Amino acid sequence: MSIPSVIQTQAGLWGQAGLWGQAGLWGQAGLWGQAGLWGQVGATGPSNPSALADPALSLSVAAMRDELLLASAQGRMPAPRTPGGLFGQGVGPRAQSLLVELLGGLRVLAHEQGQGIRLQFRDAAEGARWQTLLSLQAPEPGYLQAQLRLVDADLPLRDSRAVEIHAQCQGALAYLLTVSGQALQERPRSAEFLSAALALQQALQMRCKQMLAVPRPSHLAPRLLPCIDVPAHHSFPSGHGGESYLVAALLSRWLARIGDSGGVGAMLHQAAHRIARNRVVAGVHFPVDSIAGRLLGAVVEHHLLALAGAGDSPRAQLPGPGGWGEPEAGVPSDVRSGSDHGAQPWYEPLCGWQLVADPLEPAPDLQALWRAACAEWPEST
């Protein structure tokens, strides 16, 4: 089976949306557009062509039909087999179906007190209680004004990073896959799981952006003159920050199964950190946007693992109990510090984090896909 086109092509699951591109989610290059997973360059498009897409071949098969049927009469035909469950459909229909399961039982609400939102899920306890996975508060205008100085301080990096900044607008995933040193063409279920995780991340972050409505740095300070197009959605949380963290975290988990003791995982998280910082260098994000995006990515990762029966549910806050503090505290930690503190967003001073063993509604399709993905990374002995 060929690898899903979210990994195989730069068009990917989102087409040119979010971290992996520039056009809208449902635009011509978006999720269901001409270059998306289900579009002309998607899982069912030319990158995975059907032989009968060739008109000449199709007519030739039709011309042979009577002759073939006569030959088939000489023997018994196998009984038709239609496998059920998640893997009874092709890659594209599976992804569409799975997204419904992932979004089920989730909601994003405005916080009753102030400028914030709550991402919640409904547990499987008696009475089906709503539990808060993530509480996000929009930074105050004065805090953003102070962070503009940090954006200004990063502008000199544009000269040395301009090429990668532009390249990461179109295909940042390729950077992380290259760092991992693994060929996901040989691990199609893992590629599908990444696609599903990114689909959920993108949907949730866009909802958070809309509800929190934090302006872009260049909207507050036109002097920044961003070196790339300013996206047509709000700034907080950062999509690049969240999606790159999510991919790095999942790849790191799988690499640990085959013997990586953290070396490649640290490189993946540093690459994700650099991708997020490049958006600050470009002038389209505040540093604190990256912390929020990475925290949302961690919430999505742990929520998916909990649904798959491989972990506990997260409880996350930004800001945490200590409040926003100084603007410099809103800069993501660098992985090169040599500890996990730079890799994991819950160690950031601004964040609150804990894991809870919640009763969850079964997610059978996600569980099946997670088991199939992990089977592609056999544990080293």
Residue, then its C-alpha position, 0 to 999 in steps of 0.5 A: m500500500s502506498i503512503p498517504s499523500v499527506i506524507q508523500t507530497q507537499a500538498g498533504l492532508w491540508g493541501q496548502a493550509g496551516l503548517w503545510g501550506q497557505a490556502g484555506l482548509w476547504g479551498q481548492a488546495g485544502l482538505w477536500g480540494q484539488a490538492g488535498l488528501w481526497g483531491q487530484v494529488g491526494a490519496t485517490g489522485p494521480s499520486n495513487p493512480s487507478a489503471l482504469a483512469d487511462p481511457a484507452l486501457s478502460l476501452s480495451v478492458a471493455a472490449m475483452r469482456d465477453e472473451l474473459l467471461l467465456a474463459s471464466a465459465q471454465g472454473r469457479m470464481p472466488a467468493p467476493r470479500t468485503p472486509g469490514g471495519l476501519f481498514g475495509q475502505g481506502v485511505g481517503p475514506r478512512a481519514q474522513s471517517l476517523l475524523v468524525e470519531l476524533l471530534g466526537g465528544l469534544r467542544v470549545l467554549a468561551h470561558e465564563q471569566g474573561q478572555g479565554i476558552r476551554l477545550q473540553f471532552r465528555d468522559a464515560a463516567e456516569g452522567a457523562r461529565w465534561q472535563t477540561l483538557l485545556s484552558l487558554q487565556a488570550p494575552e493582554p494587549g500590554y503583554l503583546q506590546a512588550q513581546l513586540r520587542l522580542v519579535d524585533a530582536d529576532l528580525p536580524l535572523r531573517d538574512s540567514r533563515a529566509v530560504e528555510i522560512h519560505a520552504q517551511c510555508q509549503g512543506a515543514l513536515a519534510y524537515l521533521l521526517t528528514v531528521s527522523g531518518q525513517a522512511l514512512q513509505e515503509r510505515p503507511r499506518s504510522a503515516e495515517f496516524l500522523s494524518a489523523a492527529l494533524a487533522l484534529q490539531q488543525a481543526l482545534q487550533m483554528r477554532c481556538k484562533q477564531m475565539l481568542a482573536v489575538p492579532r498578528p504582530s504586524h497588525l500591531a506594528p506594521r514596521l515589522l514588514p513580514c517576509i512572508d504572506v501574513p495568514a488570514h487567521h489569528s495569531f494565537p496559538s501558533g499552528h506551526g508551533g503546535e503541528s511541528y511539536l505534535v509530529a515530533a512527539l509522535l515520531s519520538r514515541w515510535l523511535a523509542r520503541i526501536g531503540d532510540s534513547g532520546g538522541v533523535g527525539a531531541m533533534l526532532h524537538q529542536a527542529a520543531h522548535r526552530i520551525a516555530r521560531n522561524r515564524v517569529v523571525a518572519g514577523v507573523h507570530f509572537p513568541v508566546d504563540s508558539i508556547a500556546g501552540r506547543l501546549l495544544g499539540a501536547v494536549v492533542e497527543h495525550h488525548l489521542l493516546a488516552l483514546a487509544g488506550a495508551g495513556d492518561s488524559p491531560r489537564a493543561q492551562l496557559p497561563g498556569p497558576g502563576g499568571w503571565g509574568e514577565p514577557e521574557a517568560g513567554v519565549p519557548s525553551d530551547v531544546r539544546s539546554g540538555s534536558d527535557h525542559g526544552a522539549q516538552p511544553w508542560y515544563e514552561p514556567l507559563c504552563g500548568w499541566q497534569l495527567v488524569a486517568d479518566p474513563l473514556e468512551p471507546a474509540p475503536d477505529l483510533q485504537a485499531l490504527w494506533r495498534a497498526a502503527c505501533a506494529e510498524w515499529p517493533e520494540s527492540t530487545 
